[in-house]
Amino acid sequence: MARRIQGSAVTVRKTLPTEEEEQMAFVKWCHLKGLITQHAANEIGGSIGAMKAKAIKNKRMGTTAGFPDLLIFIPIRNTIDHDVDSYQIVAIEMKRKKGGRLSPEQRQWLDIFEMAGIPNRVCKGASEAISYIETIMQDIVSYYPGSEV
């Protein structure tokens, strides 16, 4: 929370969580629910020279711009012995609750996931991502009789 002093009065302004903070909160929730998450670590940082070297290395290793922030693997279990029979993969591109725009490369990746039949969504904040995954989990149970997530 940031504080500003105006004259003799103190005003308090709430700051929005960053995209990274929202994503970390969502990943923590996923892990508490027993879901497997994978983050595509395609961020680069540091000095200009280090960033350029990292970008070149990432590209050579197969990293492409716009790949979704997270892949979520939802285990689908049978209700008899509770073994995992399969997984539902979901792709999520995280954004802040306010602000944050989708790049053309991100849109292209989400279209690719859609064409491949993989559920995907841009989620503004952890609460929207949680709601989306909960809906998919309910759909799985409805669609696959004798299963649980």
C-alpha positions as CSV (number, residue, x, y, z in Angstrom):
1,M,0.0,0.0,0.0
2,A,1.4,3.4,-1.0
3,R,1.0,6.5,1.2
4,R,1.0,10.1,0.0
5,I,0.9,13.1,2.2
6,Q,-1.1,16.0,1.0
7,G,-0.9,19.0,3.3
8,S,-1.8,17.8,6.7
9,A,-4.0,14.9,5.5
10,V,-2.6,11.5,4.7
11,T,-4.3,9.7,1.8
12,V,-3.8,6.0,1.2
13,R,-3.8,4.5,-2.3
14,K,-4.0,0.8,-2.9
15,T,-1.6,-0.6,-5.5
16,L,-2.7,-3.4,-7.7
17,P,-0.8,-6.7,-7.6
18,T,1.6,-7.2,-10.5
19,E,1.0,-9.9,-13.1
20,E,3.8,-12.0,-11.4
21,E,2.1,-11.7,-7.9
22,E,-1.3,-12.7,-9.4
23,Q,0.4,-15.7,-11.1
24,M,2.2,-16.8,-7.9
25,A,-1.1,-16.6,-6.0
26,F,-2.9,-18.7,-8.7
27,V,0.0,-21.3,-8.8
28,K,-0.2,-21.6,-5.0
29,W,-3.9,-22.3,-5.2
30,C,-3.3,-24.9,-8.0
31,H,-0.7,-26.7,-5.8
32,L,-3.1,-26.7,-2.9
33,K,-5.7,-28.4,-5.2
34,G,-3.2,-31.0,-6.3
35,L,-2.9,-29.6,-9.9
36,I,0.4,-29.7,-11.8
37,T,1.6,-26.4,-13.2
38,Q,4.3,-25.5,-15.7
39,H,5.5,-22.0,-16.3
40,A,7.1,-21.2,-19.6
41,A,10.0,-19.2,-18.3
42,N,10.6,-16.9,-21.3
43,E,11.3,-13.8,-19.3
44,I,14.7,-12.2,-19.7
45,G,16.3,-9.6,-17.4
46,G,19.6,-8.1,-16.4
47,S,21.9,-5.9,-18.4
48,I,21.3,-5.2,-22.1
49,G,24.1,-7.5,-23.1
50,A,22.9,-10.3,-20.8
51,M,19.3,-9.9,-22.0
52,K,20.4,-10.1,-25.7
53,A,22.5,-13.3,-24.9
54,K,19.6,-14.8,-23.0
55,A,17.1,-14.0,-25.8
56,I,19.4,-15.6,-28.4
57,K,19.9,-18.7,-26.2
58,N,16.2,-19.1,-25.5
59,K,15.4,-18.8,-29.2
60,R,17.9,-21.5,-30.1
61,M,16.4,-23.7,-27.4
62,G,12.9,-23.4,-29.0
63,T,11.4,-20.5,-27.0
64,T,9.0,-18.4,-29.0
65,A,7.3,-15.1,-28.2
66,G,3.8,-15.2,-26.9
67,F,3.7,-18.7,-25.4
68,P,1.1,-18.8,-22.6
69,D,2.4,-18.2,-19.1
70,L,1.1,-21.4,-17.6
71,L,0.0,-24.9,-18.6
72,I,-2.2,-26.5,-16.0
73,F,-2.5,-30.3,-15.8
74,I,-5.8,-31.4,-14.2
75,P,-5.7,-35.1,-13.2
76,I,-8.8,-37.1,-14.1
77,R,-9.3,-40.0,-11.7
78,N,-11.7,-42.8,-11.8
79,T,-14.0,-43.2,-8.9
80,I,-13.3,-46.9,-8.3
81,D,-9.6,-46.9,-7.3
82,H,-8.9,-43.1,-7.7
83,D,-6.1,-43.8,-10.1
84,V,-5.3,-41.0,-12.6
85,D,-6.6,-42.1,-16.0
86,S,-5.7,-39.0,-17.9
87,Y,-5.0,-35.3,-17.7
88,Q,-6.8,-32.3,-19.0
89,I,-4.3,-29.6,-20.2
90,V,-5.3,-26.0,-19.9
91,A,-3.3,-23.0,-21.1
92,I,-3.5,-19.7,-19.3
93,E,-2.1,-16.3,-20.2
94,M,-2.1,-14.2,-17.0
95,K,-2.6,-10.4,-16.9
96,R,-3.1,-7.9,-14.2
97,K,-6.6,-7.2,-13.0
98,K,-6.4,-3.8,-14.7
99,G,-4.2,-3.1,-17.7
100,G,-2.1,-5.6,-19.6
101,R,-2.7,-6.2,-23.3
102,L,-2.4,-9.3,-25.4
103,S,0.3,-9.2,-28.0
104,P,-0.3,-10.6,-31.5
105,E,2.1,-13.5,-30.7
106,Q,0.1,-14.3,-27.6
107,R,-3.2,-14.2,-29.5
108,Q,-1.6,-16.6,-32.1
109,W,-0.6,-19.1,-29.5
110,L,-4.0,-19.1,-27.9
111,D,-5.5,-19.7,-31.3
112,I,-3.2,-22.6,-31.8
113,F,-4.2,-24.1,-28.5
114,E,-7.9,-23.6,-29.5
115,M,-7.4,-25.4,-32.8
116,A,-5.7,-28.2,-30.9
117,G,-8.7,-28.6,-28.6
118,I,-6.9,-27.4,-25.6
119,P,-8.9,-25.0,-23.3
120,N,-7.2,-21.7,-22.9
121,R,-8.0,-18.2,-21.6
122,V,-6.6,-14.9,-20.8
123,C,-7.2,-14.4,-17.1
124,K,-7.1,-11.0,-15.4
125,G,-5.9,-11.9,-11.9
126,A,-5.7,-15.0,-9.8
127,S,-9.4,-15.0,-8.9
128,E,-10.4,-15.1,-12.6
129,A,-8.0,-18.0,-13.3
130,I,-9.2,-19.9,-10.2
131,S,-12.8,-19.5,-11.4
132,Y,-11.9,-20.7,-14.9
133,I,-10.1,-23.8,-13.6
134,E,-13.0,-24.6,-11.2
135,T,-15.4,-24.4,-14.1
136,I,-13.3,-26.8,-16.2
137,M,-13.1,-29.2,-13.3
138,Q,-16.9,-29.2,-12.9
139,D,-17.2,-29.8,-16.7
140,I,-14.8,-32.8,-16.5
141,V,-16.9,-34.5,-13.8
142,S,-20.1,-33.8,-15.8
143,Y,-18.6,-35.0,-19.1
144,Y,-16.9,-38.2,-17.8
145,P,-19.3,-40.2,-15.7
146,G,-17.4,-42.2,-13.0
147,S,-14.6,-39.7,-12.9
148,E,-13.4,-37.2,-10.3
149,V,-10.8,-34.4,-10.3
